[in-house]
Amino acid sequence: IKASDLVDEAYARIGEVDGKVKAFLTLNEEAARDEARTIDEKGTADDALLLGMPIGIKDNLVTKGLRTTCASQILENYDPIFDATVIEKVKAQKAITIGKLNMDEFAMGSSTENSSMAITHNPWDLERVPGGSSGGSAASVAAGEVLFALGTDTGGSIRQPSAFCGVVGMKPTYGRVSRYGVVAFASSLDQVGTITRTVEDNAFLLETIAGLDPHDSTSADVKVPHYSAALTGDIKGLRVAVPKEYLGEGIDESVKDKIKAAIRQLEALGAVCEEVSLPHSKYAVPTYYILASSEASANLARFDGVRYGVRADSNDLIEMYKKSRSEGFGDEVKRRVMLGTFALSSGYYDAYYKKAQQVRTLIKQDFEKVLENHDIIVGPTTPTTAFKIGEKVDDPLTMYANDLLTIPVNLAGIPAISLPCGLADGLPVGLQMIGRPFGEKTLYRAAHAYE
Ligand code: GLN
């Protein structure tokens, strides 16, 4: 196959379905076709891992010369002067950027409805959300527009949309992938990850983007394994923990049924499954919203109308700041900045931020304890299948509650993958596998054996 054919096919498919799905915000068509032509002219001797493969990029990863908006009006005209490290890495392996993908504004949301640019529709049912915040990434893969997409996961934003769209999504260990050039939301939680159709493709893509980066002091100096070589199909004796909280109250029966069937299949493959408890996971959602909003309130201070993006008209400096931010940010972003500023203020810091940090440690310890005696933890990715567009958008607390099974993993900094495990009422259900720090290889092996 020629790279030009792959790229032609991607744009043809986008032409066919993206008017309805609306996964892409910006296309990179001319440059993509040029790159494909160059690859084809050079011939097939190249051993680049992703040679000529079309890839879609979430719009919070900066791409040199290609508009990067975070789906926000404040960055509506932002044209980055450098590539994020993950972009450099996929380019080095000769993947071809097809375009930039829709998301919740600044990655704040669980449905992509918080985008200020477009509403993305779930390819399985156009009246439903694709999940979020990497909704464009998951929808583009599910709709067959691209085979590879990059997303970010701060509190579930790769796994939840992957579950809703029936694709494979990996949130790596904190520090596994560089955050250089990722527009920061909550820096202690943000992590770039991979969305694909198959586990094998996912392993190749993570292999490409992982590793130490001198530009990101939180990136880890841990060797990157050949994830794709770990896909042996053999999980005999794998010790699997099933947290009772993950199959308890608030989880749809139809979702539970699929997960239980998946657990039986893992057992049939030779895994040993055992029920465990993660007693502090019930505090994860409120803990996350205090910490993530606090970090966001600091990170988003840089959008002042001066350094990046859109500047409102005013002769007075303070007025210009205020106007740029009140016009540029959407409601959910403002809600988070206010909540975070409040939680960090001197009178309330101990009661909220400090307390949340302490609970975060308890949540992390729950996982450490279980993972001492188990190789992976298994449960649903989400409590329900994809909900209807508009159903939760006016009720932030219900929207936040949808992330109760994904958020604990981010607070603990550990890796987790979501993979399809059948349909409930015609909609995909996601099976979540959670691993030890830097245990991505085991997750891929287990996911591949199940798949
Ligand atoms: N839905 C969560 C939020 O709104 C998680 C978002 C994310 O992982 N970026 O913050």
Residues whose N, C-alpha, C, O or C-beta is under 5 A from the ligand:
A	BS01	LIG	A107 M108 G109 S110 G132 S133 T152 D153 T154 G155 G156 S157 D403
